[in-house]
Amino acid sequence: MGGMRLPEWIPNGVLAVCLALAAAAGVRAQGHVPAPPAAPAPVLAPAAPAAEVPRHRFADRQNAWLFAGVAAARTLDYFSTLNMRRRGRHEMLLTDEVVDNHAAFAAIEAAGTAVTLGAAYLFHRYGHHRLERWTSRIHIGLATGGAIRNYALQSAHPAPLPPGP
């Protein structure tokens, strides 16, 4: 990547998302094989039914607000990145040519939103409802934080020269 240096939070954020996804997949894929009992246990009372995981529709009110928040955060990130480029700064995660091609950059932002919705659906489908909600919350936080950072950066344009003698 030449002389480009990534901020410290990017590798940690990517690592955290990968670990969360791996843990969720591992919990689902892991089969529990009980050890054979040493002696039959006496039955004292009928076992209580296992607590039912609260089910909800995927397109419920809370997810609708979360997905709207993801779309809004990605839109804010889109405009803050264009503002940053107009001020002479360089994009770190994408090439400047991609960002300067507004249609391609908008498609990438929309794809990022779609990936979050897809991940949330997979979590919902396999019963990981807390992860389903947290996927959108984390995405909103990261995209909004990136937009705030973009707006907070100093312009890279050179200072104008003072008037001549």
C-alpha positions as CSV (number, residue, x, y, z in Angstrom):
1,M,0.0,0.0,0.0
2,G,3.0,2.3,-0.4
3,G,3.2,4.9,2.4
4,M,-0.5,4.6,3.4
5,R,-1.0,3.8,7.0
6,L,-4.3,2.5,8.3
7,P,-5.7,3.9,11.5
8,E,-5.4,1.7,14.6
9,W,-9.1,1.0,14.9
10,I,-9.5,-0.6,11.4
11,P,-7.7,-3.9,12.1
12,N,-9.3,-4.2,15.5
13,G,-12.8,-3.5,14.1
14,V,-12.3,-6.0,11.3
15,L,-11.0,-8.5,13.8
16,A,-14.0,-7.9,16.1
17,V,-16.5,-8.4,13.3
18,C,-14.7,-11.6,12.1
19,L,-14.6,-13.0,15.6
20,A,-18.3,-12.3,16.1
21,L,-19.3,-13.9,12.9
22,A,-17.0,-16.9,13.6
23,A,-18.4,-17.3,17.1
24,A,-22.0,-17.2,15.8
25,A,-21.3,-19.8,13.1
26,G,-19.3,-22.0,15.6
27,V,-22.1,-21.9,18.1
28,R,-24.6,-23.1,15.5
29,A,-22.3,-25.7,13.9
30,Q,-21.1,-27.2,17.2
31,G,-22.9,-30.3,18.1
32,H,-23.1,-31.3,21.7
33,V,-22.5,-35.0,22.3
34,P,-23.5,-35.8,25.9
35,A,-21.4,-38.3,27.9
36,P,-23.2,-41.5,28.7
37,P,-24.6,-41.4,32.2
38,A,-22.8,-43.6,34.8
39,A,-26.0,-44.7,36.4
40,P,-29.6,-44.0,35.6
41,A,-30.9,-40.9,37.5
42,P,-34.2,-41.2,39.3
43,V,-37.0,-39.2,37.8
44,L,-38.5,-36.9,40.5
45,A,-40.7,-34.7,38.5
46,P,-41.4,-34.1,34.8
47,A,-38.8,-31.7,33.4
48,A,-40.0,-28.2,32.7
49,P,-40.1,-27.3,29.0
50,A,-37.1,-25.3,27.8
51,A,-37.6,-21.6,27.7
52,E,-38.7,-20.5,24.3
53,V,-36.5,-18.1,22.5
54,P,-38.5,-15.0,21.8
55,R,-39.3,-15.0,18.1
56,H,-40.1,-12.0,16.0
57,R,-40.7,-11.3,12.4
58,F,-37.5,-10.2,10.5
59,A,-39.2,-7.1,9.2
60,D,-40.5,-5.9,12.6
61,R,-40.6,-2.3,13.7
62,Q,-37.2,-2.4,15.5
63,N,-35.4,-3.9,12.5
64,A,-37.0,-1.4,10.2
65,W,-35.6,1.5,12.3
66,L,-32.2,-0.2,12.5
67,F,-32.1,-0.7,8.8
68,A,-33.2,2.9,8.2
69,G,-30.4,3.9,10.5
70,V,-27.8,1.9,8.6
71,A,-29.0,3.5,5.3
72,A,-28.8,7.0,6.8
73,A,-25.4,6.3,8.3
74,R,-24.1,5.1,4.9
75,T,-25.6,8.1,3.2
76,L,-23.8,10.4,5.7
77,D,-20.6,8.5,5.1
78,Y,-21.1,8.9,1.3
79,F,-21.5,12.7,1.5
80,S,-18.7,13.1,4.1
81,T,-16.3,11.2,2.0
82,L,-17.1,13.3,-1.1
83,N,-16.6,16.4,1.1
84,M,-13.3,15.1,2.3
85,R,-12.2,14.5,-1.3
86,R,-13.2,18.0,-2.4
87,R,-11.0,19.3,0.4
88,G,-8.0,17.5,-1.0
89,R,-7.9,14.5,1.4
90,H,-7.4,10.9,0.2
91,E,-9.7,8.0,0.9
92,M,-8.0,5.2,2.9
93,L,-10.2,2.2,2.3
94,L,-10.9,2.7,-1.4
95,T,-8.9,4.2,-4.2
96,D,-9.5,7.8,-5.0
97,E,-10.6,6.9,-8.5
98,V,-13.5,4.8,-7.1
99,V,-14.6,7.6,-4.8
100,D,-14.4,10.2,-7.5
101,N,-16.7,8.0,-9.7
102,H,-19.9,8.9,-7.8
103,A,-22.1,6.2,-9.3
104,A,-19.6,3.5,-8.4
105,F,-19.1,4.9,-4.9
106,A,-22.8,5.1,-4.4
107,A,-23.2,1.5,-5.5
108,I,-20.5,0.4,-3.0
109,E,-22.3,2.3,-0.2
110,A,-25.6,0.6,-1.2
111,A,-23.8,-2.8,-1.3
112,G,-22.5,-2.2,2.2
113,T,-26.0,-1.6,3.4
114,A,-27.2,-4.7,1.7
115,V,-24.5,-6.8,3.3
116,T,-25.6,-5.7,6.7
117,L,-29.2,-6.6,5.9
118,G,-28.1,-10.0,4.6
119,A,-26.0,-10.7,7.7
120,A,-28.8,-9.6,10.0
121,Y,-31.2,-12.0,8.1
122,L,-28.8,-14.9,8.5
123,F,-28.5,-14.2,12.2
124,H,-32.3,-14.1,12.4
125,R,-32.8,-17.2,10.3
126,Y,-30.5,-19.3,12.6
127,G,-31.9,-17.9,15.9
128,H,-29.2,-15.4,16.9
129,H,-31.6,-12.5,17.4
130,R,-29.3,-10.4,19.6
131,L,-26.6,-10.6,17.0
132,E,-29.2,-9.7,14.4
133,R,-29.8,-6.4,16.1
134,W,-26.2,-5.7,17.0
135,T,-25.1,-6.1,13.4
136,S,-27.0,-3.0,12.5
137,R,-26.1,-1.1,15.6
138,I,-22.4,-1.7,15.1
139,H,-22.7,-0.7,11.4
140,I,-24.5,2.5,12.3
141,G,-21.7,3.3,14.9
142,L,-18.8,2.6,12.5
143,A,-20.3,4.5,9.5
144,T,-21.3,7.5,11.7
145,G,-17.9,7.5,13.3
146,G,-16.2,7.5,9.9
147,A,-18.4,10.3,8.7
148,I,-17.5,12.4,11.8
149,R,-13.9,11.7,11.2
150,N,-14.2,12.8,7.6
151,Y,-15.8,16.1,8.5
152,A,-13.2,16.7,11.3
153,L,-10.1,16.3,9.1
154,Q,-8.3,19.4,8.2
155,S,-8.3,20.4,4.5
156,A,-5.1,19.4,2.6
157,H,-5.2,22.2,0.2
158,P,-2.1,24.4,0.3
159,A,-2.5,27.8,2.0
160,P,-2.8,30.6,-0.5
161,L,0.3,32.7,-1.2
162,P,0.4,36.2,0.3
163,P,0.0,39.1,-2.1
164,G,3.2,40.3,-3.7
165,P,5.2,43.4,-2.9
